[in-house]
Amino acid sequence: MRHLGFALGVLLFCVLIPIGAGAQDFGPLDGTWQGQMKWLDTGDRRRHGEAFAQKIIIQGQGARVFRFKGEQADEIRWDAVKEWPFEVQRKGTNAVLFAMNSGRDDDGLFVETWVFALTQKDRNTLISNLLWVMNNNNLPLSVDYSKFSLAAMGELRRVSP
């Protein structure tokens, strides 16, 4: 009888412990995420500390990125031919979204790169880090915005699946 009680205790232990120790359910990474980001100090005082609203829609291997200005969302789209201008690479709860663009403006040729490094904090929260690198090729180094890099971080909440 003592062995039966011990065996039942071990069985209960083996059945109940995994229930409490199960992996966190993060849910899908695909969906619409929105929240506050803040520019970090990168040494050149450019935009340091400014907060901005960010929205990212992830679908499969593509993503669309929006920055909010007041009440309107300006979609970052550089190539009207591409339906999803940001590419997505995934590994478990993490993802990297990236896009590169070039063009001409009043200052001449520019080349820029945007990279978002994301990880799921929980089912409805992403930790987001943004790196933006810009090269205005035709401007001399004496112009402060000739070549620069900006970084921001924040948390985005799931708005829709």
C-alpha positions in Angstrom: 0.0 0.0 0.0 2.9 2.3 0.8 4.3 1.7 -2.7 1.0 2.4 -4.3 0.8 5.8 -2.5 4.3 6.6 -3.6 3.6 5.6 -7.2 0.4 7.8 -7.2 2.4 10.7 -5.8 5.1 10.3 -8.5 2.4 10.0 -11.2 0.6 13.2 -10.0 3.9 15.0 -9.8 4.8 14.0 -13.4 1.4 15.0 -14.7 0.9 18.3 -12.8 4.4 19.9 -12.9 4.6 20.2 -16.7 1.2 22.0 -16.7 2.7 24.9 -14.7 6.1 24.8 -16.4 4.7 25.0 -20.0 6.3 27.3 -22.5 4.7 30.8 -22.9 2.2 31.1 -25.7 3.4 34.0 -27.8 0.9 33.7 -30.6 1.6 34.6 -34.2 4.0 37.3 -35.1 1.9 38.2 -38.1 -0.5 41.1 -37.4 -0.7 44.8 -36.8 1.5 46.3 -34.1 1.5 49.9 -32.8 3.1 51.9 -30.1 5.6 54.5 -29.0 9.3 54.6 -30.1 11.9 57.0 -28.8 15.0 58.2 -30.6 18.2 57.3 -28.7 21.3 59.4 -28.2 23.7 58.4 -31.0 26.2 61.1 -30.2 25.2 63.8 -32.7 22.1 65.1 -30.8 20.0 64.6 -33.9 16.4 63.9 -32.7 17.6 62.6 -29.3 14.7 61.8 -27.0 11.9 62.6 -29.4 9.1 60.1 -29.2 7.0 59.0 -32.2 4.2 56.6 -32.9 5.1 53.6 -35.0 2.9 51.0 -36.7 4.1 47.8 -38.3 2.0 45.3 -40.3 3.7 41.9 -40.6 2.4 39.4 -43.1 4.4 36.4 -44.0 7.8 37.4 -45.4 6.8 41.1 -45.9 5.9 44.0 -43.7 4.6 47.5 -44.1 5.9 50.3 -41.8 4.1 53.5 -40.9 5.2 56.6 -39.0 2.5 58.8 -37.5 2.5 62.5 -37.8 -0.4 64.0 -35.9 -3.6 62.2 -36.9 -2.3 60.7 -40.2 -0.1 57.7 -40.8 2.5 58.2 -43.5 3.4 54.8 -44.9 7.1 54.3 -45.6 6.9 53.0 -49.2 9.8 53.6 -51.5 8.9 51.3 -54.4 5.3 51.5 -55.6 5.8 48.3 -57.6 6.5 46.2 -54.5 3.4 45.3 -52.4 5.6 44.7 -49.3 8.6 47.0 -49.3 10.1 45.6 -46.0 11.4 42.1 -46.0 11.0 39.8 -42.9 13.4 37.2 -41.6 12.2 35.2 -38.6 13.5 32.9 -35.9 11.0 31.8 -33.3 9.9 34.8 -31.3 12.3 37.2 -33.1 12.3 38.9 -36.4 14.3 41.4 -38.5 12.5 43.7 -40.9 14.6 45.6 -43.3 14.5 47.8 -46.4 17.1 49.7 -48.5 16.3 52.6 -50.8 18.0 55.1 -53.0 16.9 58.1 -54.9 17.5 61.7 -55.7 16.3 64.8 -53.9 17.4 68.5 -53.8 20.8 67.4 -52.3 21.5 64.8 -55.0 21.8 61.0 -54.6 20.9 59.4 -51.2 21.0 55.8 -50.0 19.3 54.7 -46.8 18.8 51.5 -44.8 16.1 50.8 -42.3 16.3 47.8 -39.9 13.8 46.8 -37.2 15.0 44.1 -34.7 11.9 42.7 -32.9 11.2 40.2 -30.2 8.0 39.2 -28.6 7.8 40.2 -24.9 4.5 38.4 -24.6 1.5 37.5 -26.8 0.5 41.1 -27.4 3.8 43.1 -27.0 6.8 43.5 -29.2 10.1 45.0 -28.1 11.3 47.0 -31.1 14.7 48.5 -32.0 15.1 50.6 -35.2 18.3 51.5 -36.9 18.2 54.1 -39.7 21.4 54.8 -41.7 21.5 57.5 -44.4 24.2 58.6 -46.9 23.6 61.7 -48.9 26.3 60.8 -51.4 26.7 64.2 -53.1 27.0 66.3 -49.9 30.5 67.0 -48.4 31.2 65.7 -44.9 31.1 69.3 -43.6 27.3 69.2 -43.9 26.0 67.6 -40.7 23.3 65.5 -42.4 25.7 64.2 -45.1 26.0 60.8 -43.5 24.3 59.7 -40.3 22.8 56.9 -38.3 19.8 57.1 -35.9 18.5 54.5 -33.5 15.2 54.2 -31.6 13.6 51.7 -29.3 10.2 51.1 -27.8 7.3 48.7 -27.4 4.5 47.9 -29.8 1.2 46.4 -28.8 -0.8 44.0 -31.0 -3.7 46.0 -32.6 -5.1 43.1 -34.7 -4.1 39.5 -35.5 
